Amino acid sequence: QVQLVESGGGLVQAGGSLRLSCVASGRIFSINAMGWYRQAPGNQREMVAVITRGGSTNYADSVKGRFYISRDNAKNTVYLQMNSLKPEDTGVYYCTANGYEFRGQGTQVTVSS
């Protein structure tokens, strides 16, 4: 099993920034890609950003140019730097591994207008 623990969510005004962190533990060797998904009330879950062990990244069109994902393999940690936040970025952000195979408990991000 893989355990994922997120931190860094909160309330921010539109245009502000937040950085999310996620620490992985357990069967680390089984992790290839890590990423972030989000879900807003009434909306479907959507992929925000993914990064592979080799550093390749993929972003949702809605966050390209504003969000940046990175990982520190030595610390088993993945980060999501979120800039120029918009109210529509509000939701629960989940750290995931290998797609949606493993998921953290989520951290709330609220962007006020």
Backbone torsions as a table, in degrees:
resi	resn	phi	psi	omega
1	GLN	NA	156.9	177.1
2	VAL	-121.9	132.9	175.7
3	GLN	-108.9	137.1	-178.6
4	LEU	-127.5	129.5	-179.5
5	VAL	-126.2	118.7	-178.8
6	GLU	-94.2	156.9	171.8
7	SER	-154.8	162.5	172.7
8	GLY	108.2	-2.7	178.2
9	GLY	-72.1	177.0	178.3
10	GLY	159.8	-166.1	-179.4
11	LEU	-106.0	131.6	-179.1
12	VAL	-144.4	151.2	176.6
13	GLN	-79.3	155.4	176.9
14	ALA	-54.7	136.8	-177.0
15	GLY	93.9	-12.4	-179.4
16	GLY	-82.5	-175.0	-177.1
17	SER	-132.5	152.6	172.2
18	LEU	-143.6	153.5	173.0
19	ARG	-124.7	123.9	175.9
20	LEU	-96.7	145.6	176.4
21	SER	-127.2	152.0	178.8
22	CYS	-144.6	122.2	178.6
23	VAL	-104.7	130.0	179.9
24	ALA	-102.9	145.2	175.8
25	SER	-145.0	168.5	-179.0
26	GLY	98.1	-133.6	-176.7
27	ARG	-80.2	67.4	-174.9
28	ILE	-58.9	-35.8	-175.5
29	PHE	-62.3	-19.8	-178.4
30	SER	-85.0	-5.8	-176.9
31	ILE	-86.6	127.4	171.7
32	ASN	-105.3	-69.9	-178.6
33	ALA	-102.5	143.5	172.0
34	MET	-123.4	155.4	-177.4
35	GLY	-165.3	-173.6	179.2
36	TRP	-129.9	132.7	170.9
37	TYR	-118.2	161.0	175.0
38	ARG	-139.6	157.0	177.2
39	GLN	-144.1	124.7	176.1
40	ALA	-101.9	154.0	179.8
41	PRO	-54.4	129.3	178.6
42	GLY	80.8	-4.0	-179.2
43	ASN	-109.9	159.7	174.4
44	GLN	-76.9	157.8	174.2
45	ARG	-64.0	139.1	177.2
46	GLU	-134.4	145.6	175.2
47	MET	-72.0	133.6	177.6
48	VAL	-100.7	-52.9	-178.1
49	ALA	-159.3	147.4	179.5
50	VAL	-137.2	144.8	175.7
51	ILE	-136.8	134.7	179.3
52	THR	-87.2	170.7	178.9
53	ARG	-58.8	-32.1	-179.6
54	GLY	-81.8	-7.3	176.5
55	GLY	101.4	1.3	175.7
56	SER	-70.1	141.0	-176.1
57	THR	-124.1	157.2	175.9
58	ASN	-145.8	137.8	-177.1
59	TYR	-128.5	150.6	169.2
60	ALA	-66.7	145.1	-179.2
61	ASP	-56.8	-33.1	-175.1
62	SER	-69.4	-15.4	-177.3
63	VAL	-118.2	-3.6	-179.0
64	LYS	-58.3	134.1	-178.9
65	GLY	85.2	-10.0	179.6
66	ARG	-117.4	-35.7	-178.3
67	PHE	-108.8	147.4	179.5
68	TYR	-138.9	127.5	179.6
69	ILE	-104.4	141.6	177.5
70	SER	-147.3	164.5	179.2
71	ARG	-143.0	148.6	175.2
72	ASP	-117.8	99.3	-175.0
73	ASN	-63.5	-33.0	-179.3
74	ALA	-65.5	-29.8	-179.9
75	LYS	-102.0	2.0	-178.5
76	ASN	52.7	42.6	-173.8
77	THR	-129.0	140.4	173.4
78	VAL	-121.5	144.8	-177.1
79	TYR	-122.2	152.6	171.5
80	LEU	-131.6	107.9	175.4
81	GLN	-88.5	120.9	-176.4
82	MET	-115.8	116.2	-179.5
83	ASN	-115.7	163.2	178.0
84	SER	48.1	49.0	-175.3
85	LEU	-64.5	146.0	-179.2
86	LYS	-121.0	155.4	177.4
87	PRO	-54.2	-33.3	180.0
88	GLU	-72.1	-5.5	173.2
89	ASP	-82.4	-6.3	-179.6
90	THR	-61.5	137.6	177.5
91	GLY	162.8	-179.1	173.0
92	VAL	-91.9	126.2	-178.9
93	TYR	-102.6	127.2	-178.5
94	TYR	-112.7	132.6	170.7
95	CYS	-82.5	136.8	-177.7
96	THR	-133.5	160.6	175.1
97	ALA	-132.6	138.0	-179.9
98	ASN	54.1	61.4	-176.4
99	GLY	74.8	-119.3	179.2
100	TYR	-117.5	22.4	-178.2
101	GLU	-62.8	-41.8	177.4
102	PHE	-125.5	144.7	-175.9
103	ARG	-144.4	140.5	173.8
104	GLY	-78.0	-176.3	-177.7
105	GLN	-81.9	-14.2	176.0
106	GLY	96.9	153.8	175.7
107	THR	-135.6	136.3	-175.5
108	GLN	-81.5	132.0	172.2
109	VAL	-119.8	123.0	179.3
110	THR	-124.6	124.5	-179.8
111	VAL	-113.7	117.4	-178.5
112	SER	-92.3	148.5	-178.4
113	SER	-90.2	NA	NA
